[in-house]
Amino acid sequence: MPPIPPKREVLPPGIFGSNRTMVTPHYAVMPPEGILESRLPGFKETKIHFQTSPAMGARLAQALLVMEEGGGTPAPIEDGLEHFFYVLEGEAEVGAHDEVRRLGAGGFAYVPAGAAYGIRAVGGPARAIWIKRPYVPAPGIAPRGAFFGNRAEVPRVNKHTNGRTWQALLGEADLSMDMEINILSFQPGTYFPFIETHIMEHGLYMLEGQGLYLLGREWHECWAGDFIWMGPYVPQQFYATGWGETAYLLYKDVNRDVRFD
């Protein structure tokens, strides 16, 4: 009898190349299975899945960190950028300047530009969203310091429609901040009351549920784990589908005048 070959993971061939991915100069829809991992100096036992970056045309970088137990940054890193971490799964110790907090799922941290940051999975593997970008100062306004929080402690605010709520993780209309990061939650069948077209750029990570996103003139089906990048002035609207609540983490740049680069 011939020997039994070792068991291995075999991926389906995808012979027709069918997928939901769409990348344009103005927006992108990216399911997680197509976003390959990177390895970075300063991180160990960590897969970094970059979802967007200046190479795409974005003014931020956003990534999914997949850390083994003890993985992450062995030592603090300071790169002159501002950083935001949101823990999706597991637990992580996140450092901001000289303060370290242990964060579970839903925990988040803001690290101002010029402060050292660090993140490390503890008690098992962990996954987190990582956002970084250059800070844009405002004349006469001091930058905000580092701070931590948890999704469960941020009030839900209903705006404009029934069944749709905001959670402002970094606050709202705080002129010391050049970005906001919110969680928008939708009951099934809830939608934006109009099509938005605005100057703000978005990085969107689907936390739970599913829905249809209008980008430009096309509708895209999106599920938990998907990433969407929206450049300035892209017409956009969301319609929640499925049987349970849908929620996504949404970055946007705010509170600064137009630039003439």
C-alpha positions in Angstrom: 0.0 0.0 0.0 1.4 3.4 -0.9 2.1 5.8 2.0 -0.6 8.2 2.9 0.5 11.7 1.9 0.7 14.3 4.8 -2.4 16.3 5.4 -2.1 19.9 4.1 -4.4 22.8 3.5 -5.5 22.9 -0.1 -7.1 26.1 -1.4 -9.8 26.0 -4.0 -8.4 26.8 -7.5 -10.7 29.8 -8.2 -10.4 29.0 -11.9 -12.8 31.8 -12.9 -11.1 34.4 -10.7 -14.4 35.3 -9.1 -14.1 37.8 -6.2 -15.6 40.9 -4.6 -12.4 42.9 -4.8 -12.5 46.3 -6.5 -9.6 48.8 -6.5 -10.0 52.1 -8.3 -8.2 55.5 -8.0 -11.1 56.8 -5.9 -12.1 53.8 -3.7 -11.3 50.2 -2.9 -13.3 47.2 -1.6 -11.0 44.4 -0.3 -12.1 41.1 1.3 -9.6 39.8 3.8 -8.6 36.6 1.9 -6.8 38.6 -0.8 -4.7 40.8 1.5 -1.4 39.1 2.0 0.7 39.5 5.1 3.9 41.5 5.5 6.6 41.2 8.1 8.1 44.4 9.6 11.3 45.2 11.5 10.4 46.0 15.1 7.6 43.4 15.2 7.9 39.7 16.1 5.5 36.8 15.6 3.2 39.2 13.8 1.5 39.2 10.4 0.7 42.7 9.1 -2.0 42.9 6.5 -1.9 46.4 5.0 -5.3 47.4 3.9 -4.5 50.8 2.6 -1.5 53.1 2.3 -0.2 56.1 0.3 0.7 53.6 -2.5 -3.1 53.3 -3.0 -3.5 57.1 -3.0 -4.6 57.3 0.7 -3.3 59.8 3.2 -3.2 57.2 6.0 -2.0 53.7 6.4 -4.3 51.0 7.9 -3.5 47.4 8.7 -4.8 44.3 10.4 -2.3 43.0 13.0 -2.4 39.2 13.6 -0.2 38.5 16.6 0.8 35.2 18.1 0.9 35.0 21.9 3.8 37.3 22.9 3.9 38.7 19.4 4.0 42.4 18.6 6.6 45.0 19.3 9.4 43.8 21.7 10.4 47.4 22.4 8.7 50.8 22.0 8.8 52.5 18.6 8.8 56.2 17.8 8.4 57.2 14.2 6.9 60.7 14.4 3.4 59.6 13.4 0.1 59.5 15.3 -1.3 56.0 15.9 -4.6 54.3 16.8 -5.1 50.7 17.9 -8.4 48.9 18.2 -8.4 45.3 19.6 -10.6 43.0 17.6 -9.9 39.7 19.4 -7.9 38.5 22.3 -6.0 40.7 24.7 -3.1 43.1 24.0 -0.9 45.3 26.1 -0.7 48.7 24.3 1.8 51.4 25.2 1.3 55.1 24.6 4.2 57.3 25.7 5.0 56.0 29.2 1.6 54.4 29.9 0.7 50.7 29.2 -2.8 49.3 29.4 -4.1 45.8 28.9 -7.0 45.9 26.4 -9.5 43.3 25.5 -11.8 43.1 22.5 -13.3 46.6 21.9 -10.4 48.3 23.7 -8.6 51.1 21.9 -5.7 53.5 22.3 -4.6 56.8 20.7 -0.9 57.6 20.6 0.0 61.2 19.6 2.7 62.1 17.2 6.1 62.2 18.8 5.2 59.6 21.5 6.5 56.0 21.5 4.0 53.2 20.9 4.0 49.5 21.4 1.6 46.6 21.2 1.9 43.0 22.4 -0.5 40.0 22.5 -0.9 38.6 26.0 -2.6 35.5 27.3 -3.0 34.1 23.7 -3.1 35.3 20.1 -4.7 38.7 19.4 -5.9 40.7 16.4 -6.0 44.5 16.2 -6.6 47.3 13.7 -3.6 49.7 13.4 -4.0 53.2 11.9 -1.2 55.6 11.4 -0.6 59.0 9.7 1.3 62.2 10.0 -0.4 64.6 12.4 -1.5 68.0 11.0 -1.2 70.6 13.7 -3.6 73.5 14.1 -2.2 77.0 14.9 -2.8 78.0 18.5 -4.3 74.6 19.6 -2.2 72.1 21.6 -2.3 68.5 20.4 -4.2 66.0 22.5 -2.3 63.6 24.7 -2.4 59.8 24.7 -5.6 58.1 25.9 -7.3 54.7 26.1 -10.9 53.5 26.0 -13.3 50.7 25.3 -16.2 50.5 22.9 -18.6 49.3 25.6 -18.0 52.6 27.5 -18.6 55.0 24.6 -22.2 56.2 24.4 -24.3 55.3 21.4 -25.9 58.4 19.8 -28.8 58.2 17.3 -28.5 60.5 14.3 -30.9 61.3 11.6 -32.6 57.9 11.4 -34.0 55.1 13.6 -31.9 52.0 14.1 -28.5 53.7 13.3 -26.1 54.9 16.0 -22.7 56.5 16.3 -19.9 55.9 18.9 -17.2 58.6 18.7 -14.2 56.8 20.0 -11.8 59.9 19.8 -14.5 62.5 20.5 -16.3 64.7 18.1 -15.6 68.3 17.0 -12.4 68.3 19.0 -10.2 70.8 17.1 -7.0 69.4 18.6 -7.7 66.2 16.7 -7.1 65.9 12.9 -9.0 62.7 12.7 -12.1 61.0 14.1 -12.7 57.3 14.5 -16.3 56.2 15.0 -18.3 53.0 15.2 -21.5 53.1 13.2 -24.1 50.4 14.0 -27.2 49.5 12.0 -30.2 47.4 12.6 -31.2 45.3 9.5 -32.8 47.4 6.8 -31.4 50.7 8.1 -29.6 52.9 5.7 -28.1 56.4 5.2 -30.9 58.9 4.5 -29.0 60.4 1.5 -26.0 59.8 -0.6 -22.9 61.5 0.9 -20.3 63.3 -1.2 -17.8 65.1 1.0 -14.1 66.2 1.3 -13.3 63.6 4.0 -11.3 60.4 3.3 -12.5 57.1 5.0 -10.9 53.9 6.0 -13.7 51.4 6.9 -13.4 48.0 8.6 -16.5 45.8 8.9 -16.7 44.6 12.5 -20.0 42.7 12.3 -22.8 41.8 10.0 -23.1 42.6 6.3 -24.6 45.2 3.9 -24.5 46.9 0.6 -22.2 49.9 0.0 -22.7 52.4 -2.8 -19.4 53.7 -4.0 -19.5 56.0 -7.0 -22.4 54.5 -9.1 -21.9 50.8 -8.1 -23.2 48.7 -5.2 -20.8 46.4 -3.4 -21.7 43.6 -1.0 -19.5 43.7 2.1 -19.2 41.3 5.1 -17.5 41.3 8.5 -13.8 41.4 7.9 -13.9 43.4 4.7 -12.1 46.7 4.3 -13.2 49.7 2.2 -11.1 52.8 1.4 -13.0 55.9 0.2 -11.1 58.9 -1.2 -12.5 62.5 -1.0 -15.7 63.2 -2.8 -16.7 59.6 -3.6 -20.5 59.3 -3.6 -21.3 56.8 -0.9 -24.3 55.2 0.9 -24.8 52.1 3.1 -27.7 49.7 3.4 -27.6 47.1 6.2 -28.7 43.6 5.2 -28.6 40.2 7.0 -30.5 39.2 10.2 -28.5 40.8 12.9 -26.8 44.2 13.7 -24.1 45.4 11.4 -21.3 47.6 12.6 -18.1 49.1 11.2 -15.1 51.1 12.4 -14.8 54.3 10.4 -11.7 56.6 10.1 -12.1 60.1 8.7 -9.8 63.2 8.5 -11.5 66.3 10.0 -11.0 69.8 11.5 -8.3 71.0 9.1 -8.3 73.4 6.1 -7.7 72.3 2.6 -4.1 71.7 1.5 -2.3 72.8 -1.7 0.3 70.1 -2.0 
